[in-house]
Amino acid sequence: MTAYLSRVRQHFANWRDWELNPIVVKELRQTVRSRAVTGTLMMFLLVLFCAALMFFVTQSFDDSTDQRLGAGIFFYFLLVLTSASVFFIPIYIGVRVAMERTENDLDLLYISTLSPSRIIRGKFLCGAYVAVLFFSACMPFMTFTNLLRGVDLPSVFFALLCVFLIVCCLVQAAIFIACLPISRLLKILILLFALPVKGYFVAGITMGISEMMMQGVGSMMSRSSFWEGFFTISGVVLAAALLLYFLSVALVTPPSANRAPPVRIYMTAFWLISGLISIVWVAKQKEPRLILPWAIISIVLFSLSLVVTVSNSDTLSLRVQRTIPERLPRRAIAFLFYNGAAGGLVWTALIFAATFAVLWKTLLSGTSVSVMDKEDFDAIMYTSAAAIFYVFDYALVGLFLHRKLLPRRSPRFAGIFAVIVPAAWAVIPVLIFFFLNRLSTRDLEHIQLGNIFNIFVVGVNAQKEEHLIFAAGWLCVMLLLNLSWFIKRLKSFQPLRRTKASTATMDAPPIIPAAVS
């Protein structure tokens, strides 16, 4: 673990790795020669020019002077820029990455001596440079609106900065989707689903920035609360983009490598830093409910990571076994962060336990009649604890079914079983109520033990408590069924050692046959 952290520090200290990236040079050379990029950019400039001309011609026929003409043109330019950037740039970068990650050519990214991190970083920097190209083309139009009144330059630059950061995050999200080991058909379905989502996203961004500019961004910048909120939101968005970056690197890394440590170390650091920030906000605002977003995001994020964790292979490659520490304390820490489902389960359990303890302590310190009554406190605690237990139940069921039913197949089936079990458990009661002609909201609100989604539907704490007891009992049964497997994985997590026979054979001098007389 210490050697890995030293390599990470040395990697980030080498800034030339960011500057002289061959992937960036290759991608940019192909981008400037692409007809799609040049055609979209020319159409983008034509739309901006025609829009400005239309505004000026319309204004020339009015008798009165519009004092907010610049703001109106700016909002239209912002809508065009956001639409072109959000729809075109992530899709363009994602399609190019997906073409290199086809099922028939999986080794295309491995024939180079470049590391997977440099490859993903080069793809991202290419998308950022294309975004800079679009923004620099729109900058003169945006700056010109300041001369028409109704908008100031700080507001213009602040709006462009926000949109640029969002576009960069979407580029990284597109790269992550393109790196997923799924078929091309599923990637096309994800793209079709993302198009209407992006439409609402563009509308929300434009409306949010316009509302801020109506209130006066320049005057808001003088307040400390504005920058605290801005840096908090920016930090969350940046953390999400970095998580997608590490996941993308892990996806393109060969399976024989130790892919888990970068992702798990980053997720642990993100969970710890975000928790500290949430505690600071709770202490500053004196509102214990501010800890809930951090707790909810942590539970959801690590629940999704648990599905990926149980899909890991139990057998470590020789390449990974050589890096296992000899000393027991270091080996125990490495067990949590190395490849393998057993260590990932323990790592996730520790994170969940710490999250629940912080949530319980924070809410309990502020429980009062004016802040939170006992019923709400019990509802939050029962819901979060039952959800955590159910997540582990489904993960352990997936591991057990994979070992018993498909032991020779890919370990991904354990993750598939972990997803199918809760989905089937939630759909079966709906089908039963449907065929009995009793499908209604009131019937669905009845307690359905084993259904994780039913926890958030029932409104009585006694029913939530029954869910908690059932989930805890189910967890005990699954722990007993998987105990032998866990012990076997724990004992097998040993550094690679040479046997005495092989060492003696290697050290012995070669045998020279006697000469035949």
N, C-alpha and C positions, 0 to 999 in steps of 0.2 A: 504494500500500500504506500509506503514511504517512497519507494522507487517510482511508483506511478505518479504521485503528486509532484516529485521533482521533475519528471518528464513533462508534466502539464505546465509547470512554471517555466521551464526552459522553452516550451513550445510557444507560450504567449509572450515571452520576452523577445523572441526572434521576430521583429516587425517586418523584416524583409520577406518573410513567408507570406505576409499579407500583400506586399507590394508586387513581388515578382511571381505571380501565380500564373502558370501556363494555361490553366483552364480559363481564366479571365481573358487572356489574350486570344485564345482560340474562339471562345464564345462571342466576344465582341467583334472579331473579324467576320464571323458568320452572321452576326446580327446586322452589321452595317451593310452587308451584301444581301440581306433578306428583303424581298419585295413586300412581305407582310408588314415589317417594321416601317420601311420608308413610305409605303402606301397609307398606313394608319396615321403616321405622323403628318403627312401632307393633308390628309382629310381632316385631321385634328386642327391644323392651322387654318384650313379653309373655313371650317365651322366657326372658329373664333373670329376670323376676319368678317365673315358675313353677319355674325351676330352683332359685332360692334357697329358695322355699317347700318344694320337695320335699326339699332337703337338711335343712332345719330339722325337718320332720315326721319324716324318717327318723332324725335324731339324737335326737329326743324319745323314741323307743322303745328306745334303747340304754341299758343300765345304766351303762356307763363313758363318760367324757367324752373325745371325740376331740381330742387336742391339736393336730392338724393339719387341723382342719375348715376353717379359713380358706384353707389352701393348696389343698385339694381343690376348694372353691368357686371359688377364683381361677383354677385351671387350666381349669375348665369355662367360666367367663365368658370367659377368654382365647380358648378354642376357638371360642365363639359369635361373639365380636367379630371375630376374624381371618377366620372363614368369611364373615360378612356383609360385611366390608369388602373382602376380596380378590375375592369373587365378584360383588358387586353394583356397587360404586362404579366400578371400571375399565370394566365392561361398559356401565354407564349412560352414562358420559362418552364412551366410544368409539363407541357407537351414535349418540349425538347428533352427534358430529363426522362420522361416516360418512354420516349422512343429508344433511349439507350438502356432502358431496363425492361426490354421485352422478354417474354418467356423463352424465346429461342436464342437469345444472346445475353445471357445473364453475366457472362464474364467480360463484357465490354469495359466495365469500369475497373477490372482487375488486371488488365494487360499493361497498365502503366505503373511506373515506380512511384507515382504520387500517392500519398496517404488518402484514405477516405475523407478525412476532415478537410483536406485541401481541395478535394473534388467538390464537396458540398459547398464549401465556402466560396469557391470560384463560381459555381452556379448562382449563389445568392448575390455575390458582388456584381455579376453580369446583370441580374435583374435590377439591382439598385442603380447601376449606371444607366440602364434604359429608362428608369424612372427619372433620373436626373436629366436625361435628354428631353423628356416630355415636359418636365417642370421648367427647365431653362427656356424651352420654346414658348411656354405660356407666361413666363415672368414679365416680359415687356408689356403684354396686354394687361396683366394684373397691376403692374406699377402705374400704368397710364390711367387707371381708374381713380388713383389718388388725386389727379388733377381735375376731376369732374365733381368733386365734393361728395360727401356722404361716407367716406371710408378713409382711414389713416394707414400709413405704412406699417406701424407695428401690428395692426390687425391683419394686414395682408400677409406679412411674413409669418405671423403666428398660425394663420389658417393653412398656409402652404406647408409649414413644418408638421402640423398635425396630419394632414393628408399624406405627406411623404412617409412618415413613420408608419401609418396604417398600410400603405401600399407595400412597404418593405416587409411587414409582418405577413401580409397575404402572399407575397412571393415565397417566403419561407414555408408557409402552409402548403402552397402548391408543390414545392419541392418534396415535402414530406409525403403528400398524397401520391406523387409520382413514384416515390421510392417504395411504396407499400408492395409486398409480395402477393399481389392479387392480379387477376386477369385484366386484359384491356377492356373487356365489356363492363366490368365493375367500375373501372376508372371513368369510363364514359358516363355511366349512370351517376357517379358522384359529381361529374362535371355538370350534367343536366340538372341535378338537384341544387348545385351551387349557384346556377345562373339566377333563378328568382330570389335566392337568399341575398345575392350580391345587389340585386335591384333595391330591395328593402334596406340593405346596408348603405348604399349610396344615398338614398333618401334620408336615412337617419343621420348620416354624417353631415350632409348639407344643411339639414334643418337645425342640427345642434350647433354648428359653427355660425350659422346666420343668427340664431338666438343669442349666442354669446356676443356677436358683433353688434346686435341691436342694443344690448346692455352696455356696450363700450368695453372692448378688450383692453384698450390703453389705460383706462381708469382702474380696471380690475387688476392690472399687473402691479400696481403699487401696494396691493394687499398681500400680506404673508400667507393668508389662508388660500389665496388663488394658487400660489406656487406650491404649497403643500399638497393641495388636491391634484394639481397637474403632475407633479413628480411622482405622487403615489400611483395615479392611473398609468403614467408612462412606465413606471417600474413594473407594474403588473403585466402590461402588454409586452415589454421587453423580456420579462421572465418567460412568458408563454412562447415568444419567438425563439429564445435560446433553448427551451425544452424541445421544440420542434426540430431545431438544428441538431441537437445531440441525438434525438431519435432518428433523424435522417442519416446521420453518420453511422449509427448502429445498424441501420437496415442495409447499408451498402458495404458494411464490413463483412469479411468472410466468416462463416459460422465457426470455423476452427479458432478464431481469435476470441479474446476475452472482451465481449461487447458490452457486458452489463455495468462494469464499474463507472464509466463516464456518466451514464444516465442516472444510476442510483446515487452517485455522489452529488450530482447537480440537483436532483430532486430533493435530497436530504437538505442541502444548503438552502434551496428555495423555500422548503417548508419551514426551516428554522428562522431564516431572515424575515419572511413574511409574517410568521408568528410573532416575532419581536416587534415588528412594525404595528401589527394589530394591537398588541398589548400597550404600546405607547399611545395609540389613538384612544384606547379604552381609558387609560389613565388621564389623558388630556381632556377628553370630552366627558369623562365620568359617566359613561354609558356602557354597561357590560354587554349589551346586545351587539356592539360593534365587533365582537369576537366571532359572531356567527358566520359572516362571510368567509373568514379564513378557515373555520372548522368545516363548513360545507364544501368548500373547494378542495380542502385536503382529503376529506373522505371520498369525494367523487374521483379525484385524480388518482389516489392510491388504490381505489377499487378497480379502476380501469387498468392500472399497472399490474394489479394482481392477476388479471386475465392473461397478460403478456408473460408474467412470471411463471405461471403454471404451464405455459407453452414451451418453456425452455427444456433443453435436453438434460437428462440426468447424468450422462456420461461426459466428463470433461476431456478435451483433447490433450495430447501430450504437450502441445504448445502452452496450454493453460496450466497444466500440472507442474511444469517447470518453474512457474512464477509463484507457486503457493509458498508462503513463508514457513520456515522450519519451527520458529518459536510459537508456543501455544497462544499467547495473547494476540500476536499479529495474525495468526492463523484464524482465530475466532472472529476478528474484525474482517478479515478477507472473506470468510465464509458468508458474511452478510452481503457483500458487494460483488462477489464473483458470479460467474454464470451458474445456473442451476436453480431448480424450483424450490428446493429445501431452504437454502439461504435466503431466497427472495421472500418466502413465507415468513420467516423469522424477522427479516428486515421490515416488512409491511406490518407485522403484528406490533413491533416496537413503536413504529410511527403512529399506528392507530391508538395504542395505549397512551402514548404521550399526548396525542391530540385530545382524546377524551378526558384525560386528567386536567389539561389546561382549560378546556371548555367547562368542566365541572367546577373547578376552582374559581374561574373568572365570574361565572354566572352566580355561584354561591356567595361570592363576596359582595355582590350588588343586589341580592334578593331582598326586596322589601315590598310593601304595598304600593308605593309610588313607582317603583321600577319594574318589578316582575313578581307576580304572585307565585305561590307554591305549585299551583296546577300547571302553569306554563312551564315552570322549571322542570317538573316531572315529565311533562310531555316531550320536551327537548331531549332530556336525558334518556328516556325510554326509546325514543325514535332513533337517536344516534347510536345507542348501544345495540339495539336490535338490528339496525342496518349493517353495522360492522360485523356482527355475528353471522348474519345471513350471507354476506359477501364471502366470508371464510367458509361457510358451509358449501356454497356453490363451487368454490375453488377446489376444496378437498374432494367433493363429489366428482368433479371433472378429472382429478388425478386418479381417483379410485376406479372410475369407469374406464379410463384409458389403459390402466394396467391390467384390468381384468378382461376387457373386451377386445382391445386393439393394441396389445403390447408391442407388436412389431411395426406398427405404423408410426407416422411422424408424431412427435410430442405436441404438435399444434392441435391435435384432436382433444387434448385435455382442456385447452382453452375454449375449443368449440363446445365441448360438453358443459363447461362452466357457464357458457352463455345460453345454451339451449335449455338447461334445466330451469332457470328462473323464468325464461320466456314461456316454456310449456306450462309451468306451474301457474302463471298468470293468465294464460289463454284458456286453459281447461275449464275453470269456473265460469268464464264468460260464455263458452260454448254450452255448458250445462244449463245456465240460466236462459240462453237463447232458445234451445230446443224445448225447454219447459215453458216458454213464453212468459218468462219472469225477468227479462233483462231490463233493469231499471237502475237508477243511481242508488236507490235505497237498498236494493239487494246487493249491489257491489260494495256498499259500505259495511256489510256484515264481515265479521272477522274471518280471514282465510289464512290459517296457520301455514307457514312455509312460503308465502307470497310476500316478497320484499316490497312490492309496490302497494300492498294493502296497508302497510304501516302508515303511509302518508294519507290514506283515505279515512281510516277509522278516527273518530274524534274523541273517544272515551279513553282515559288513561288506563282503565282496567284492561281494556282490550290490547293496548300497547304493551302493558305488562305481561299479558299472556303471550304475545308475540316474542317478547324478550326471553321468557322462560323456555318456550319451544325452541327458539334459535340457539339458546345456550345448551339445552339438552342434545339437540341435533349436532352441535359442534363437538360435544364430548364423544358422541358415537363415532363421528368421522375422524376425530383425533386418534381414537383407539384403532380404527381400521387402517389408518395410515401410519401408525407408530413404527411398525417394523420397517416400512419403506424409509421413514425419516432417519431412523437409527442407522440403517445401511448407508444412506447418503452421507450422514455425518461421519461415519467411520472411513468411508472411501475418500473423504476430502483430506488427502495427504500429499505432501510434495513427492515428486517423482524421484525415486532412489534407484541406484543401480544395484543389482543383486550381486552377491559375493561370487557367484559362478561366472557371471559375465565379466566382473572386474578381474578375476583371476585369469580368465581367458585372454583378456585384453593386455594384461601385464606380462603374461608368460612369453618367452622368446619363441620365435617360429621354429617348428620342428623341421630339420633338414634330413631328408632321407639318406641313408648310408649308400655309398657308392657300390655298385654291383661289380664284383671282380670278374 
